[in-house]
């Protein structure tokens, strides 16, 4: 899902990924952990968080 939507919020993941909000939140929390750091949370909020798959975005922006 993150390859199709490299910048997404929980609602996008729920709607497009056919998963629950709780599952999407737990997965994104795991992916933002320093051990993995595959995804970065952009807002700093507890609700309405927006996530970015920064490494993938960097690859897409290369010439």
mmCIF file of the C-alpha atoms, coordinates in Angstrom:
data_MODEL
# 
_entry.id   MODEL 
# 
loop_
_atom_site.group_PDB 
_atom_site.id 
_atom_site.type_symbol 
_atom_site.label_atom_id 
_atom_site.label_alt_id 
_atom_site.label_comp_id 
_atom_site.label_asym_id 
_atom_site.label_entity_id 
_atom_site.label_seq_id 
_atom_site.pdbx_PDB_ins_code 
_atom_site.Cartn_x 
_atom_site.Cartn_y 
_atom_site.Cartn_z 
_atom_site.occupancy 
_atom_site.B_iso_or_equiv 
_atom_site.pdbx_formal_charge 
_atom_site.auth_seq_id 
_atom_site.auth_comp_id 
_atom_site.auth_asym_id 
_atom_site.auth_atom_id 
_atom_site.pdbx_PDB_model_num 
ATOM 1  C CA . UNK A 1 1  ? 0.000   0.000  0.000   1.00 0.00 ? 1  UNK A CA 1 
ATOM 2  C CA . UNK A 1 2  ? 2.830   2.410  0.800   1.00 0.00 ? 2  UNK A CA 1 
ATOM 3  C CA . UNK A 1 3  ? 4.295   1.981  -2.675  1.00 0.00 ? 3  UNK A CA 1 
ATOM 4  C CA . UNK A 1 4  ? 1.011   3.134  -4.169  1.00 0.00 ? 4  UNK A CA 1 
ATOM 5  C CA . UNK A 1 5  ? 0.505   5.870  -1.550  1.00 0.00 ? 5  UNK A CA 1 
ATOM 6  C CA . UNK A 1 6  ? 3.966   6.812  -0.183  1.00 0.00 ? 6  UNK A CA 1 
ATOM 7  C CA . UNK A 1 7  ? 2.361   9.635  1.811   1.00 0.00 ? 7  UNK A CA 1 
ATOM 8  C CA . UNK A 1 8  ? -0.790  8.505  3.586   1.00 0.00 ? 8  UNK A CA 1 
ATOM 9  C CA . UNK A 1 9  ? -2.862  8.810  6.705   1.00 0.00 ? 9  UNK A CA 1 
ATOM 10 C CA . UNK A 1 10 ? -4.637  6.027  8.588   1.00 0.00 ? 10 UNK A CA 1 
ATOM 11 C CA . UNK A 1 11 ? -7.922  6.680  6.771   1.00 0.00 ? 11 UNK A CA 1 
ATOM 12 C CA . UNK A 1 12 ? -6.263  6.199  3.382   1.00 0.00 ? 12 UNK A CA 1 
ATOM 13 C CA . UNK A 1 13 ? -4.716  2.931  4.512   1.00 0.00 ? 13 UNK A CA 1 
ATOM 14 C CA . UNK A 1 14 ? -8.059  1.732  5.880   1.00 0.00 ? 14 UNK A CA 1 
ATOM 15 C CA . UNK A 1 15 ? -10.007 2.621  2.734   1.00 0.00 ? 15 UNK A CA 1 
ATOM 16 C CA . UNK A 1 16 ? -7.460  1.430  0.195   1.00 0.00 ? 16 UNK A CA 1 
ATOM 17 C CA . UNK A 1 17 ? -5.991  -1.499 2.110   1.00 0.00 ? 17 UNK A CA 1 
ATOM 18 C CA . UNK A 1 18 ? -9.238  -2.986 3.365   1.00 0.00 ? 18 UNK A CA 1 
ATOM 19 C CA . UNK A 1 19 ? -7.913  -3.162 6.949   1.00 0.00 ? 19 UNK A CA 1 
ATOM 20 C CA . UNK A 1 20 ? -9.169  -1.795 10.253  1.00 0.00 ? 20 UNK A CA 1 
ATOM 21 C CA . UNK A 1 21 ? -8.001  1.512  11.696  1.00 0.00 ? 21 UNK A CA 1 
ATOM 22 C CA . UNK A 1 22 ? -6.534  -0.324 14.695  1.00 0.00 ? 22 UNK A CA 1 
ATOM 23 C CA . UNK A 1 23 ? -4.477  -2.590 12.432  1.00 0.00 ? 23 UNK A CA 1 
ATOM 24 C CA . UNK A 1 24 ? -3.278  0.314  10.298  1.00 0.00 ? 24 UNK A CA 1 
ATOM 25 C CA . UNK A 1 25 ? -2.255  2.279  13.391  1.00 0.00 ? 25 UNK A CA 1 
ATOM 26 C CA . UNK A 1 26 ? -0.365  -0.646 14.908  1.00 0.00 ? 26 UNK A CA 1 
ATOM 27 C CA . UNK A 1 27 ? 1.475   -1.375 11.676  1.00 0.00 ? 27 UNK A CA 1 
ATOM 28 C CA . UNK A 1 28 ? 2.453   2.258  11.179  1.00 0.00 ? 28 UNK A CA 1 
ATOM 29 C CA . UNK A 1 29 ? 3.621   2.491  14.801  1.00 0.00 ? 29 UNK A CA 1 
ATOM 30 C CA . UNK A 1 30 ? 5.880   -0.522 14.210  1.00 0.00 ? 30 UNK A CA 1 
ATOM 31 C CA . UNK A 1 31 ? 7.222   0.871  10.926  1.00 0.00 ? 31 UNK A CA 1 
ATOM 32 C CA . UNK A 1 32 ? 8.133   4.185  12.574  1.00 0.00 ? 32 UNK A CA 1 
ATOM 33 C CA . UNK A 1 33 ? 10.161  2.542  15.367  1.00 0.00 ? 33 UNK A CA 1 
ATOM 34 C CA . UNK A 1 34 ? 13.868  3.481  15.264  1.00 0.00 ? 34 UNK A CA 1 
ATOM 35 C CA . UNK A 1 35 ? 14.860  -0.160 14.700  1.00 0.00 ? 35 UNK A CA 1 
ATOM 36 C CA . UNK A 1 36 ? 13.017  -0.172 11.374  1.00 0.00 ? 36 UNK A CA 1 
ATOM 37 C CA . UNK A 1 37 ? 12.490  3.504  10.495  1.00 0.00 ? 37 UNK A CA 1 
ATOM 38 C CA . UNK A 1 38 ? 10.825  2.523  7.227   1.00 0.00 ? 38 UNK A CA 1 
ATOM 39 C CA . UNK A 1 39 ? 8.164   5.187  7.641   1.00 0.00 ? 39 UNK A CA 1 
ATOM 40 C CA . UNK A 1 40 ? 8.279   8.658  9.148   1.00 0.00 ? 40 UNK A CA 1 
ATOM 41 C CA . UNK A 1 41 ? 5.376   10.354 10.912  1.00 0.00 ? 41 UNK A CA 1 
ATOM 42 C CA . UNK A 1 42 ? 5.120   13.924 9.640   1.00 0.00 ? 42 UNK A CA 1 
ATOM 43 C CA . UNK A 1 43 ? 2.627   15.718 11.887  1.00 0.00 ? 43 UNK A CA 1 
ATOM 44 C CA . UNK A 1 44 ? 3.750   15.016 15.452  1.00 0.00 ? 44 UNK A CA 1 
ATOM 45 C CA . UNK A 1 45 ? 0.095   14.614 16.399  1.00 0.00 ? 45 UNK A CA 1 
ATOM 46 C CA . UNK A 1 46 ? -1.606  11.736 18.199  1.00 0.00 ? 46 UNK A CA 1 
ATOM 47 C CA . UNK A 1 47 ? -4.631  11.868 15.894  1.00 0.00 ? 47 UNK A CA 1 
ATOM 48 C CA . UNK A 1 48 ? -4.861  12.513 12.166  1.00 0.00 ? 48 UNK A CA 1 
ATOM 49 C CA . UNK A 1 49 ? -1.255  11.462 11.674  1.00 0.00 ? 49 UNK A CA 1 
ATOM 50 C CA . UNK A 1 50 ? 0.323   11.508 8.229   1.00 0.00 ? 50 UNK A CA 1 
ATOM 51 C CA . UNK A 1 51 ? 3.061   9.054  7.355   1.00 0.00 ? 51 UNK A CA 1 
ATOM 52 C CA . UNK A 1 52 ? 5.678   9.115  4.608   1.00 0.00 ? 52 UNK A CA 1 
ATOM 53 C CA . UNK A 1 53 ? 7.761   6.301  3.213   1.00 0.00 ? 53 UNK A CA 1 
ATOM 54 C CA . UNK A 1 54 ? 10.761  8.621  2.868   1.00 0.00 ? 54 UNK A CA 1 
ATOM 55 C CA . UNK A 1 55 ? 13.244  6.176  1.329   1.00 0.00 ? 55 UNK A CA 1 
ATOM 56 C CA . UNK A 1 56 ? 10.791  5.302  -1.429  1.00 0.00 ? 56 UNK A CA 1 
ATOM 57 C CA . UNK A 1 57 ? 10.044  8.966  -2.098  1.00 0.00 ? 57 UNK A CA 1 
ATOM 58 C CA . UNK A 1 58 ? 13.776  9.669  -2.386  1.00 0.00 ? 58 UNK A CA 1 
ATOM 59 C CA . UNK A 1 59 ? 14.132  6.895  -4.967  1.00 0.00 ? 59 UNK A CA 1 
ATOM 60 C CA . UNK A 1 60 ? 11.226  8.286  -6.965  1.00 0.00 ? 60 UNK A CA 1 
ATOM 61 C CA . UNK A 1 61 ? 12.787  11.761 -6.941  1.00 0.00 ? 61 UNK A CA 1 
ATOM 62 C CA . UNK A 1 62 ? 16.122  10.627 -8.352  1.00 0.00 ? 62 UNK A CA 1 
ATOM 63 C CA . UNK A 1 63 ? 16.836  11.661 -11.902 1.00 0.00 ? 63 UNK A CA 1 
# 
